[in-house]
Amino acid sequence: MSGIYDFSPNSLAGTPQPLADYQGQVLLIVNVASKCGFTPQYAGLQAVYERFQGRGFAVLGFPCNQFGTQEPGSEAEIGEFCSSNYGVSFPMFAKIDVNGDGAHPLYQYLKKAEPGILGTEAIKWNFTKFLVDRDGKVVERFAPTTAPEDLVARIEKLL
């Protein structure tokens, strides 16, 4: 795979969703979980999405159960949880692995494009964030502790 737009992960509905559909937009790609200490960040992600979506910005949520089995539900349960508890309207995708042999190719690409602290590629926990510019270049990686609202200036700069 040569770039972010070459991937077509499955949506929560189970159908392939080409990332090429987001070409020309600034993206915030996040591995998420419903039973994590960082789960309240869904509210911040939704707020940032609502603030900038009209300017060519999208949050893409990728549920992951690899960290403390904090995303045990089905895709339908995940969608219902996000909608009813946080009003999530940004695109959500099917549950994936972000580490190990079964890591989704998108996350293999993201981790190589923007390694973490000291060059480590592994995702350390849920709510790790990748910021992608309008050209599809991964420009920055953020730790789970980075609140979505703390990314507003960086997002505005890319818009």
C-alpha positions in Angstrom: 0.0 0.0 0.0 1.4 3.4 -1.0 -0.8 5.8 0.9 -3.7 6.3 3.3 -6.2 6.5 0.5 -5.4 2.9 -0.6 -7.1 1.4 2.4 -10.8 0.3 2.6 -11.5 -0.8 6.2 -15.0 -2.1 7.0 -17.5 0.3 8.4 -19.5 -0.6 11.5 -22.1 -1.9 9.1 -19.6 -4.4 7.7 -19.2 -2.9 4.3 -15.8 -1.7 2.9 -15.4 2.1 3.3 -12.7 3.4 1.0 -10.6 6.1 2.7 -10.2 7.6 -0.8 -13.7 9.0 0.0 -12.0 11.3 2.5 -9.4 12.5 0.0 -8.7 16.2 0.4 -9.9 16.3 4.1 -7.9 16.6 7.3 -8.4 13.4 9.3 -8.0 12.4 12.9 -7.8 8.6 13.1 -8.3 7.2 16.6 -8.5 3.7 18.0 -11.4 3.8 20.5 -13.0 1.6 23.2 -16.3 1.8 25.1 -15.0 0.6 28.5 -11.8 2.6 28.8 -10.8 5.3 31.2 -10.4 7.5 28.1 -13.9 6.7 26.7 -15.2 10.2 27.8 -12.9 11.5 25.0 -15.7 10.5 22.6 -17.4 13.7 23.7 -14.3 15.8 22.7 -13.9 13.9 19.5 -17.5 14.6 18.6 -17.2 18.3 19.5 -14.0 18.7 17.3 -15.8 16.9 14.5 -18.8 19.1 14.7 -16.7 22.3 14.9 -14.6 21.5 11.7 -16.6 19.0 9.6 -17.9 21.8 7.4 -14.3 22.8 6.6 -13.1 19.4 5.3 -12.3 17.6 8.5 -13.4 14.1 9.8 -12.7 12.0 12.8 -12.5 8.3 12.0 -13.0 5.9 14.9 -11.6 2.4 15.0 -12.8 0.2 17.9 -10.2 -2.1 19.3 -10.4 -4.8 22.0 -6.6 -5.3 22.4 -6.2 -3.3 25.5 -7.7 -4.8 28.6 -10.6 -6.2 26.5 -12.2 -2.7 26.8 -14.2 -3.1 23.6 -16.0 -6.4 24.0 -19.2 -5.6 22.1 -20.4 -6.3 18.6 -20.3 -3.6 15.9 -24.0 -3.0 16.5 -23.5 -2.6 20.3 -20.5 -0.3 19.7 -22.6 1.9 17.4 -25.5 2.0 19.9 -23.2 2.9 22.8 -21.4 5.7 20.9 -24.7 7.2 19.6 -26.7 7.0 22.8 -23.9 8.0 25.3 -21.9 10.5 23.3 -24.0 11.5 20.2 -21.2 10.2 17.9 -22.0 11.1 14.3 -18.4 10.8 12.9 -17.6 7.7 10.9 -17.0 4.6 12.9 -15.4 1.4 11.6 -15.5 -2.3 12.4 -13.5 -3.5 15.3 -9.8 -4.1 14.4 -6.5 -5.0 15.9 -3.9 -2.3 15.9 -0.9 -4.3 17.1 0.5 -7.8 16.4 0.4 -10.1 13.5 -3.3 -9.4 13.0 -3.0 -5.6 13.0 -5.1 -4.0 10.3 -3.0 -2.8 7.3 -4.1 0.7 7.9 -2.6 0.7 11.4 0.5 -1.0 10.1 0.8 2.0 7.7 0.0 4.6 10.4 2.6 3.2 12.9 5.4 3.2 10.3 4.5 6.7 9.0 4.5 8.2 12.5 6.2 6.1 15.1 5.7 6.9 18.8 8.2 7.9 21.5 11.7 6.7 20.9 10.7 5.3 17.5 8.5 2.6 18.9 5.7 1.6 16.5 3.3 -0.2 18.8 0.1 1.5 19.9 0.3 1.7 23.7 -3.4 2.1 24.5 -6.8 3.1 23.3 -7.4 6.6 22.0 -4.0 7.0 20.3 -4.6 9.6 17.6 -3.1 10.2 14.2 -3.5 13.5 12.4 -3.5 13.3 8.6 -3.3 16.3 6.3 -5.3 17.1 3.2 -2.7 15.3 1.0 -3.0 12.1 3.0 0.3 12.5 4.8 0.4 11.4 8.4 1.8 14.4 10.2 1.6 13.7 13.9 0.8 11.0 16.4 -0.7 11.8 19.9 -0.8 9.8 23.1 -4.1 8.6 24.6 -3.7 11.3 27.3 -3.9 14.1 24.7 -7.4 15.4 24.8 -9.1 16.1 21.4 -9.7 19.7 22.3 -5.9 20.1 22.7 -5.6 19.4 18.9 -7.7 22.3 17.8 -4.8 24.6 16.9 -3.1 21.8 14.9 -6.2 21.0 13.1 -7.0 24.6 12.2 -3.4 25.0 10.8 -4.0 22.1 8.5 -7.4 23.3 7.3 
